[in-house]
Amino acid sequence: MSTPQAEQGVLRVGAAVVGISPPAGTPMAGFAARTEPSTGVHDPLTVRALAVDDTCWITVDVCGLHEDTCTRIARGLPFMPERVAITATHTHAVRASCRADSEAMTRVSWRR
């Protein structure tokens, strides 16, 4: 690995899970036949992160994420942006738009 800690035999690892479930009444994504807003939470939606040394993987329970959102998140982390991978689970049990998904991500605070 490329970090000084790895060269010394030290592996730095961290993990986190943050809830991002929308409140009841939120317009939902999914399919054209869905016309009603959410009625509550069946399964919690989360953002999950795993960091190993100088690399971070983030998975978000959203239908999709705009590239600009991923770039903004990566630049706000204590990692080099090219060492951050951000993915969406592509669930349709979420808010109605990627823009709303992006707003949900602003509630997550990243710490060193």
Protein Blocks (a to p, Z undefined) as FASTA:
>chain_A
ZZfklmnopacdddddddfbdcehiacehifklmbdcfbdfbdcddddddehjaccdddd
dfbdcfklmmmmmmmpccdfklcccddehiakbcfbfklmmmmmmmpccdZZ
